Amino acid sequence: MASVTVEQRAQVIVLGNEKGGSGKSTCAMHLIVGLLRDGYRVGAIDLDARQATLTAYLAAREAFAAGRGIALPLPRRAAVHRSNNDSRAAAEAEESERFAAAMGELGRSCDIVVIDCPGSDTFLSRLGHAQADTLVTPINDSFVDFAMLAKVDPENHEVVHPSIYSEMVWEARKRRFSRDRGRIDWIVMRNRLGASEARNKRDVGAALEALAKRIGFRTVKGFGERVIFRELYLQGLTLMDVKEAGLGIQMGMSHVAARAELRSLIGAIRRPPPKQQVSPPAA
């Protein structure tokens, strides 16, 4: 893999996995806004510029704030595009330069940089993973998504061996340690936990616990399945923006629970205290 030199002062949180539909971009959006509201200067890098989910969300957020004349917190942002060069070596060198430039700019001006990686194994995704201080991997709470982390025995659900993605994270950890003796804190976020299918939930949890001890990650409870996440995406909003955005949405118990899930995730991420003070977010 081509080397990349990044001038970096900010803490880096990477959202990564290799399976779509797990809530990775939803997690990235809410982390960014939650950290902004906690007083951090936040940078956002979209490494999946072709899909551009995070880029589209942030553009919609900026447009909504301008159209309504309200001040929503916004991150500094950058999108890193894949190279079109036919030569693999030249393409990787070009992508390395683009990534280093984005990280250099945001790393100097922000406290925390959140990187949203593509849901596939690409060179840019590997660059992003290797820069992480914290790697957050959202998965749906099922053995379908668990297969991204490891192969399990279908009879007893014991872990047979780690997956290709887990091996990629291991390589990223080695590159990170070799570069600056830094360590990647890996968090696996269990999304869409439900009250039903209790046996499957228990079996997935047991398999995750066994794998966590084997390859070194922590597990946290993620986000439930909520329609409002998809509705707010089109306007570039999160649950923390509902009151000041003036949408007229009544905050029910489901919304309160969703906010608690986000605060729990942010609380699980090791980070420095914010350098600026802000008023507490509106309830």
Backbone hydrogen bonds, N-H to C=O, Kabsch-Sander energy under -0.5 kcal/mol:
donor,donor_aa,acceptor,acceptor_aa,energy
6,V,4,V,-0.6
8,Q,6,V,-0.8
11,Q,111,D,-2.7
13,I,11,Q,-0.5
13,I,113,V,-2.8
14,V,12,V,-0.5
14,V,134,T,-2.9
15,L,115,I,-3.2
16,G,14,V,-0.7
16,G,136,V,-2.0
22,S,19,K,-0.5
27,C,23,G,-2.3
28,A,24,K,-2.3
29,M,25,S,-2.7
30,H,26,T,-2.2
31,L,27,C,-2.5
32,I,28,A,-2.5
33,V,29,M,-2.2
34,G,30,H,-2.6
35,L,31,L,-2.7
36,L,32,I,-2.2
37,R,33,V,-2.5
38,D,34,G,-0.9
39,G,36,L,-1.6
40,Y,35,L,-2.3
42,V,40,Y,-0.8
43,G,112,I,-2.6
44,A,76,R,-2.5
45,I,114,V,-2.6
46,D,78,A,-2.3
47,L,45,I,-0.7
47,L,116,D,-2.5
48,D,116,D,-0.5
49,A,80,V,-0.7
52,A,48,D,-3.7
56,A,52,A,-2.6
57,Y,53,T,-2.0
58,L,54,L,-2.4
59,A,55,T,-2.1
60,A,56,A,-2.4
61,R,57,Y,-2.2
62,E,58,L,-2.2
63,A,59,A,-2.3
64,F,60,A,-2.5
65,A,61,R,-2.3
66,A,62,E,-2.1
67,G,63,A,-2.7
68,R,64,F,-2.3
69,G,65,A,-1.0
70,I,65,A,-2.0
72,L,70,I,-1.0
76,R,42,V,-2.2
78,A,44,A,-2.4
80,V,46,D,-2.1
81,H,79,A,-0.6
91,A,87,S,-2.9
92,E,88,R,-2.7
93,A,89,A,-2.1
94,E,90,A,-2.3
95,E,91,A,-2.6
96,S,92,E,-2.4
97,E,93,A,-1.9
98,R,94,E,-2.3
99,F,95,E,-2.6
100,A,96,S,-2.7
101,A,97,E,-2.3
102,A,98,R,-2.1
103,M,99,F,-2.7
104,G,100,A,-2.6
105,E,101,A,-2.2
106,L,102,A,-2.4
107,G,103,M,-2.8
108,R,104,G,-1.1
109,S,105,E,-0.9
110,C,106,L,-1.6
111,D,41,R,-2.5
112,I,41,R,-2.0
113,V,11,Q,-3.0
114,V,43,G,-3.2
115,I,13,I,-2.8
115,I,113,V,-0.5
116,D,45,I,-2.6
116,D,114,V,-0.5
117,C,15,L,-2.3
117,C,115,I,-0.7
120,S,118,P,-1.0
122,T,120,S,-1.1
126,R,122,T,-1.9
127,L,123,F,-2.2
128,G,124,L,-2.5
129,H,125,S,-2.5
130,A,126,R,-2.0
131,Q,127,L,-0.6
131,Q,128,G,-1.2
132,A,129,H,-1.4
133,D,12,V,-2.5
134,T,12,V,-2.1
135,L,185,D,-2.4
136,V,14,V,-3.3
136,V,134,T,-0.5
137,T,135,L,-0.6
137,T,187,I,-3.0
139,I,189,M,-2.8
141,D,191,N,-1.5
142,S,140,N,-2.5
146,F,142,S,-1.9
147,A,143,F,-1.2
148,M,145,D,-1.9
149,L,146,F,-1.9
150,A,146,F,-2.2
151,K,161,H,-2.7
153,D,158,E,-3.0
157,H,153,D,-2.4
160,V,151,K,-3.4
161,H,151,K,-1.0
163,S,149,L,-2.7
166,S,148,M,-0.5
167,E,163,S,-1.9
168,M,164,I,-2.0
169,V,165,Y,-2.3
170,W,166,S,-2.0
171,E,167,E,-2.1
172,A,168,M,-2.3
173,R,169,V,-2.5
174,K,170,W,-1.9
175,R,171,E,-2.4
176,R,172,A,-2.6
177,F,173,R,-2.4
178,S,174,K,-2.3
179,R,175,R,-1.9
180,D,176,R,-2.1
181,R,177,F,-2.0
182,G,176,R,-1.0
185,D,133,D,-2.8
185,D,183,R,-0.6
186,W,184,I,-0.8
187,I,135,L,-3.6
187,I,185,D,-0.5
188,V,218,R,-3.6
189,M,137,T,-1.9
189,M,187,I,-0.6
190,R,188,V,-0.6
190,R,220,V,-2.6
191,N,139,I,-3.1
191,N,189,M,-1.0
192,R,223,F,-4.0
201,K,197,E,-2.5
202,R,198,A,-2.3
203,D,199,R,-2.6
204,V,200,N,-2.8
205,G,201,K,-2.1
206,A,202,R,-2.3
207,A,203,D,-2.2
208,L,204,V,-2.6
209,E,205,G,-2.2
210,A,206,A,-2.1
211,L,207,A,-2.4
212,A,208,L,-2.9
213,K,209,E,-1.6
214,R,210,A,-1.2
215,I,211,L,-2.8
216,G,212,A,-2.0
217,F,212,A,-0.8
218,R,186,W,-2.8
220,V,188,V,-2.0
222,G,190,R,-2.6
226,R,224,G,-0.8
229,F,226,R,-1.1
230,R,226,R,-0.6
230,R,227,V,-0.7
231,E,227,V,-1.8
232,L,228,I,-2.6
233,Y,229,F,-1.3
234,L,230,R,-0.8
235,Q,232,L,-1.0
236,G,232,L,-0.5
236,G,233,Y,-1.5
237,L,232,L,-2.4
241,D,238,T,-1.8
242,V,239,L,-0.7
245,A,241,D,-2.1
246,G,242,V,-0.6
246,G,243,K,-1.0
247,L,242,V,-1.2
252,G,250,Q,-1.0
256,V,252,G,-2.1
257,A,253,M,-2.4
258,A,254,S,-1.9
259,R,255,H,-2.3
260,A,256,V,-2.0
261,E,257,A,-2.0
262,L,258,A,-1.9
263,R,259,R,-2.5
264,S,260,A,-2.1
265,L,261,E,-2.0
266,I,262,L,-2.7
267,G,263,R,-2.3
268,A,264,S,-1.2
268,A,265,L,-0.6
269,I,265,L,-0.7
269,I,266,I,-0.9
270,R,268,A,-0.5
276,Q,39,G,-0.8
